[in-house]
Amino acid sequence: MGNADTKLHFRKAVIQLTTKTQPVEATDNVFWDQFWADCSIAVQDVFALVPAAEIRAVREESPSNLATLCYKAVERLVLCADSGSPSDKERQIVLNCTRLLTRILPYIFEDADWRGFFWSTIPGAKRAGRLDEDVDENEARPLAESLLLAIADLLFCPDFTVQSHKKSNPDSSEEMRSIDSCEYIWEAGVGFAQSPPLNYVHDLNRTELLKLLLTCFSEAMYLSPSSERQGLNPWVSFFCSAENRHALPLFTSLLNVVCSYDPVGYGIPYNHLLFSDYREQLVEQALQVLIVTLEHESGSAMSVALKALDSSSSNPSEEPEPAGPDNLFVNYLSRIHREEDLSFVLRGLAQLLNNPLIQTYLPRSTKKIQFHQELLILFWKFCDFNKKFLFFVLKSSDVLEMLVPILFYLNDARADQSRVGLMHIGVFILLLLSGERNFGVRLNKPYMLHVPMDIPVFTGTHADLLIVIFHKVITCGHQRLHPLFDCLLTIIVNISPYLKSLSMVAANKLLHLLEAFSTPWFLVSAPQNHNLVFFLLEVFNNIIQYQFDGNSNLVYAIIRKRNVFHQLANLPTDEASIQKTLLKKKKSGNSRLNSTDGESMEGSRPAVPAEPGTLKASLEATPGIDKITEKSQVSEDGTMVALPRLSSPTTASRRGAVNGASDTESNSERDHEVFTGSQTSRSRMSSTSSTAAWTANSDWMLSWKSRLPLQTIMRLLQVLVPQVEKICIDKGLTDESEILRFLQHGTLVGLLPVPHPILIRKYQANSGTAMWFRTYMWGVIYLRNVDPPIWYDTDIRLFEIQRI
């Protein structure tokens, strides 16, 4: 009964607030204490008993009462934070105020007139920590700053969120101010050796405070992508600045809690069904706070500082290290350098990402985590901000521990339109990794795992796995994945010079893609479709020129499919043929890139579309491949030299004629200048309106057909086809293994054109991808926070929530 009475009492207080037409004085503590002092209300109950309509009504009709409620709640948090070791009653007040603010803040943010409220100053709230006595009385601290500092203090409050080191009651106020939070880091790992005893009450309290912190940061959701204020988030900027004395221990606590989490525990089957895992809720919230705080604007002073940090780390003999970014979380992350720390982070992320892939004999006996998208964002940010981490990842085969789960997610999500964002981030990570030589080299390691995936059975390397899954995504994915085709093939181009031996399955998949992309109807469907052919030809040229010896399977597949290359070389470019193709395309419609796969792996489930009614967040358009990559040429000593961007269409075609390796890129950049009126024209067949104004013509076809890099392949066919045919006739061969043996021992030394320079397209950060990441990240956070549904049914502007 007591609980029902408490809810009733709380509900009465809410009704009083909504029905009062006159402002209630801030000094009327009896009235305001009803909301937090006399009751214990669960967070789900707060959301049920404070309806959205009533919050909006108070905001519109009694704005001063809403302002006072927020002010009083923050004031109570500040008082409790200052008191050091709070009593049981004070702890309950903290939790009640935290839950109430988590409920109200989204409705403050959704109204443009209210957004500045938390950044206005409150009389008498002076800035703490000033040495000079005569501080201007008017220079008070904004409410937002007071709230953020109180949350930071409370996250290191002895006996509330951390284990107290002293048994006796300390001199409270003094104690909290002088506490060294670096001694209270939540978990062992980076920069901290002791693992404190697990305390589920502390974990629950931390989770509630982090939920409020995330809600504070969520103002970004209420600004449209085009908004001028979509720069740095002021809440994040302040919280991650030197004003927050707990910045370092909090960053370390969040990171260590995430990377040390083991969902399987002692491995007792079904243990997750028998016991509540409070640590999982904390890990999820810590991870979301971490990815939101690790923000910096590309092109800003912070970006420059990060670049300076990278260059100074590679050239230590010169000037002293710069101070680094203003955002201390980004600063600390970019400075992690000890091998054991880098190993701890990589091992932690890899273990969690591999968790859904764990196979057991008992169905559903192992806990499966759901926060893999947030983990991928964190891994991305680590690779982007800390080059030492990126090189560490690629230094050994550990990178494959990240590759396999990413490929698993790509394959699993390919048919589900609600998981387009997951597909994009997986591909972006692989694009970033593929810009480094070591990634291509590591892929030659044999693939021995047996993770059940809906792909054909094969025996080969991790490179074969990557190619087979990319083929499956391209041929069996849904239409919204078409803009990713460029990225997928760019990754294969980047790794191709280092692939020592492709399996027959992977070789056939590459040839099937070329066959599909070189059909006349596909080439005339959109102004940039032919670039996919250029990418695939570049893959074949790289392997033939640099890895011919071990790739007899690919050479055999090229010989078997030689008609595809001859048809490409003889592609008709006259107007009559083009019109005939266009007519045929209209009659038959866009045929799919159908592919007959062999038997799938045992135990695998087919990729399935989203259930009808599934919610998804809309995403910003991603820039074209030529905007998110820059070309680097690999010199003879293995170093990479960045190539300047092409400035005009004429220089592009001139460069393309001179340098065979840059055919693809020069061509796509030229197309971009000629055809692209807006970003939307990238989404090939998925958007007919974008290409409606364009039709293929003879001049256009000739402009790129004349630059198809077919010389190397044609020379290979010219030399090997007669030899293979002669062996077949002479020995009466029908068995392909004999032909493969002949090709293995063959050589083309001195017969092929001079090898072209290896060209790598490295991922290049830009404002377009930064905006995409922001919308994707907040979309994931919105959809994952359903208990309680913090932002549900509020006026989000950053993205749209759609039902499938």
Secondary structure as UniProt FT lines:
FT   HELIX           2..19
FT   TURN            26..27
FT   HELIX           29..33
FT   TURN            34..37
FT   HELIX           43..49
FT   HELIX           52..61
FT   HELIX           63..82
FT   HELIX           88..109
FT   TURN            112..116
FT   HELIX           117..119
FT   STRAND          121..126
FT   TURN            128..129
FT   TURN            137..138
FT   STRAND          140..142
FT   HELIX           143..154
FT   TURN            155..156
FT   TURN            159..161
FT   HELIX           172..178
FT   HELIX           181..184
FT   TURN            190..191
FT   HELIX           200..217
FT   HELIX           218..222
FT   TURN            225..226
FT   TURN            228..229
FT   HELIX           234..239
FT   TURN            242..243
FT   TURN            245..246
FT   HELIX           247..259
FT   TURN            263..266
FT   TURN            269..270
FT   HELIX           271..274
FT   HELIX           278..293
FT   TURN            298..299
FT   HELIX           301..314
FT   TURN            316..317
FT   HELIX           328..335
FT   HELIX           339..354
FT   HELIX           355..357
FT   TURN            363..364
FT   HELIX           372..385
FT   HELIX           387..395
FT   TURN            397..398
FT   HELIX           399..413
FT   TURN            414..415
FT   HELIX           417..419
FT   HELIX           420..434
FT   HELIX           437..442
FT   TURN            443..444
FT   HELIX           462..476
FT   HELIX           479..484
FT   HELIX           485..495
FT   HELIX           496..498
FT   HELIX           504..517
FT   HELIX           520..523
FT   TURN            524..525
FT   TURN            527..529
FT   HELIX           530..546
FT   TURN            548..550
FT   HELIX           552..560
FT   HELIX           562..569
FT   HELIX           575..588
FT   TURN            602..603
FT   TURN            612..613
FT   STRAND          615..617
FT   HELIX           625..628
FT   STRAND          629..634
FT   TURN            636..637
FT   STRAND          640..642
FT   HELIX           649..658
FT   HELIX           660..662
FT   HELIX           663..675
FT   HELIX           679..682
FT   TURN            684..686
FT   HELIX           689..691
FT   TURN            692..693
FT   HELIX           698..705
FT   TURN            706..707
FT   HELIX           711..731
FT   HELIX           736..744
FT   TURN            749..751
FT   STRAND          758..763
FT   HELIX           767..784
FT   TURN            787..788
FT   TURN            790..793
FT   STRAND          801..803
//
